[in-house]
Amino acid sequence: MIGRIDEVVFDCTDPASLAQFWAAILGGKPMVRDAAWHFVDVSGFTRLAFQRVPESKAGKNRLHLDVAVSDIDRAVGSAVALGARVLGDRHSDAAGTFQVLLDPEVNEWCLVTPPA
């Protein structure tokens, strides 16, 4: 082993609003290190950090977060009310039901429920 994950960092144009969004989705309190770097310590998970970069996102994420929920319809509605956007149709397979969403800076992430 070389090391351990210290935090998951999102490049973004507005770290304050993205930290607030993800704190509302996962819990925790948005924290400020400086104007270009905000973070959220999520209970039971690695810190999520948000650093300002000059360019906008281009292309599909190569990494995304799956967020486990018990009621996907309710979770989608709550996430959309916080500023998320639904991307595509909901999918179900042997692993469960998945809905892809976009956060306010167009990063893909999924709400997931276990199989019925």
FINUVO-334427 format. One line per 4 residues: their letters; for each residue y, z, x of N, C-alpha, C. Coordinates in steps of 0.1 Angstrom, whole numbers. Layout:
<atoms>
A) Y Z X Y Z X Y Z X; ...
</atoms>
This chain:
<atoms>
MIGR) -12 0 9 0 0 0 12 0 9; 22 -8 5 34 -9 13 45 0 6; 45 1 -7 55 9 -13 53 10 -28; 62 15 -36 61 16 -50 74 10 -57
IDEV) 73 6 -69 84 0 -76 94 11 -78; 106 9 -73 117 18 -75 125 16 -88; 127 3 -91 134 -1 -103 132 -15 -106; 134 -19 -118 134 -33 -122 148 -37 -124
VFDC) 153 -48 -117 167 -51 -117 169 -65 -124; 178 -65 -134 182 -77 -141 196 -82 -134; 196 -94 -130 209 -100 -127 216 -104 -140; 229 -101 -141 236 -104 -153 251 -105 -151
TDPA) 258 -109 -161 272 -111 -160 280 -98 -165; 273 -90 -174 279 -79 -180 270 -67 -179; 269 -60 -168 259 -49 -167 261 -38 -177; 273 -35 -180 275 -23 -190 269 -26 -203
SLAQ) 271 -38 -209 266 -41 -222 251 -43 -222; 245 -48 -211 231 -50 -210 224 -36 -209; 230 -27 -201 225 -13 -200 225 -6 -214; 236 -8 -222 237 -2 -235 226 -8 -244
FWAA) 224 -21 -244 214 -28 -252 200 -22 -249; 196 -22 -236 183 -18 -233 181 -2 -235; 191 5 -234 190 20 -237 187 21 -252; 194 13 -260 191 14 -275 177 9 -278
ILGG) 172 -1 -271 158 -5 -273 148 5 -269; 149 10 -256 139 18 -250 142 33 -249; 154 37 -253 157 51 -251 164 53 -237; 169 65 -235 176 67 -223 191 66 -225
KPMV) 198 69 -215 213 69 -215 218 59 -205; 227 49 -209 232 40 -199 241 48 -189; 238 45 -176 245 52 -165 253 41 -157; 264 46 -150 272 37 -142 271 42 -128
RDAA) 267 33 -119 269 36 -105 283 31 -100; 286 18 -104 299 13 -102 301 1 -112; 312 -6 -112 315 -16 -122 305 -27 -122; 298 -29 -110 289 -41 -109 274 -36 -110
WHFV) 272 -23 -113 258 -18 -113 256 -7 -123; 249 -10 -133 246 1 -143 231 2 -144; 226 13 -150 211 15 -151 208 24 -163; 195 24 -166 189 32 -176 177 38 -171
DVSG) 175 51 -171 163 58 -168 155 59 -181; 144 52 -182 136 52 -194 124 62 -192; 123 71 -202 112 80 -201 98 74 -200; 91 78 -190 77 72 -188 77 58 -182
FTRL) 88 54 -177 89 40 -171 98 40 -159; 97 30 -151 106 28 -140 121 25 -145; 130 29 -137 144 27 -140 147 12 -142; 155 8 -152 160 -5 -154 174 -6 -149
AFQR) 177 -15 -140 190 -16 -135 196 -30 -138; 209 -31 -138 216 -43 -142 228 -45 -132; 226 -56 -124 237 -59 -114 244 -72 -117; 257 -71 -116 266 -83 -118 263 -93 -108
VPES) 262 -105 -113 261 -117 -104 271 -128 -110; 275 -137 -102 285 -146 -107 280 -157 -115; 267 -161 -114 262 -172 -121 255 -167 -134; 254 -176 -144 246 -173 -156 232 -176 -154
KAGK) 223 -171 -163 209 -174 -162 207 -189 -164; 197 -194 -157 193 -208 -159 178 -209 -159; 172 -214 -169 158 -216 -170 151 -204 -175; 137 -205 -176 129 -195 -182 126 -184 -172
NRLH) 126 -171 -177 122 -160 -169 108 -162 -163; 106 -157 -151 92 -158 -145 86 -144 -147; 93 -134 -152 89 -121 -154 96 -116 -167; 88 -109 -175 95 -103 -187 88 -90 -191
LDVA) 95 -82 -199 91 -69 -204 83 -71 -218; 72 -65 -219 65 -64 -232 68 -49 -237; 73 -48 -249 77 -35 -255 67 -33 -267; 59 -22 -265 49 -19 -276 56 -12 -288
VSDI) 53 -16 -300 58 -11 -312 47 -9 -322; 49 -1 -332 39 1 -343 42 -8 -355; 54 -12 -357 58 -20 -368 67 -32 -363; 61 -43 -361 68 -54 -355 79 -60 -364
DRAV) 77 -60 -377 88 -65 -386 101 -56 -384; 98 -43 -385 109 -33 -384 116 -34 -370; 108 -35 -360 113 -36 -346 121 -48 -344; 117 -59 -349 124 -72 -348 138 -70 -354
GSAV) 138 -65 -367 150 -63 -374 160 -54 -366; 155 -43 -361 163 -34 -353 168 -40 -340; 160 -48 -333 164 -54 -321 175 -65 -324; 173 -72 -334 183 -82 -338 196 -76 -342
ALGA) 196 -65 -349 208 -57 -352 215 -52 -339; 208 -50 -328 214 -46 -316 219 -58 -307; 216 -70 -311 221 -82 -304 210 -91 -298; 198 -88 -301 187 -96 -297 186 -109 -306
RVLG) 180 -119 -301 178 -131 -309 163 -134 -308; 157 -139 -319 143 -143 -320 142 -156 -314; 131 -158 -306 128 -171 -299 114 -175 -304; 113 -186 -312 101 -191 -316 93 -183 -326
DRHS) 81 -187 -329 73 -181 -339 65 -169 -334; 61 -160 -342 53 -149 -339 39 -154 -336; 32 -148 -326 19 -152 -323 9 -140 -323; -3 -143 -328 -13 -132 -328 -26 -138 -321
DAAG) -32 -129 -313 -45 -133 -307 -53 -120 -306; -64 -120 -298 -72 -108 -296 -65 -96 -290; -54 -99 -283 -47 -88 -276 -36 -82 -285; -33 -88 -297 -23 -83 -306 -14 -93 -311
TFQV) -2 -89 -316 8 -97 -322 20 -96 -313; 26 -108 -310 37 -109 -301 49 -116 -307; 61 -111 -305 73 -119 -309 82 -119 -297; 85 -131 -292 95 -133 -281 109 -132 -287
LLDP) 117 -124 -279 131 -123 -282 139 -126 -270; 152 -127 -272 162 -129 -261 171 -117 -261; 174 -111 -250 184 -100 -249 198 -107 -250; 209 -99 -250 222 -105 -250 226 -115 -239
EVNE) 219 -114 -228 221 -123 -217 210 -134 -215; 203 -136 -226 192 -146 -228 180 -144 -219; 177 -131 -215 164 -128 -209 154 -127 -219; 142 -134 -217 131 -133 -226 124 -119 -225
WCLV) 120 -114 -236 111 -102 -237 103 -102 -249; 93 -94 -251 84 -95 -262 83 -81 -269; 82 -81 -282 78 -70 -290 63 -72 -292; 55 -62 -291 40 -63 -291 34 -52 -300
TPPA) 25 -56 -309 17 -46 -316 2 -48 -312; -6 -38 -312 -20 -39 -309 -27 -47 -320; -39 -52 -317 -47 -60 -327 -50 -51 -339; -51 -57 -351 -54 -50 -363 -68 -46 -364
</atoms>
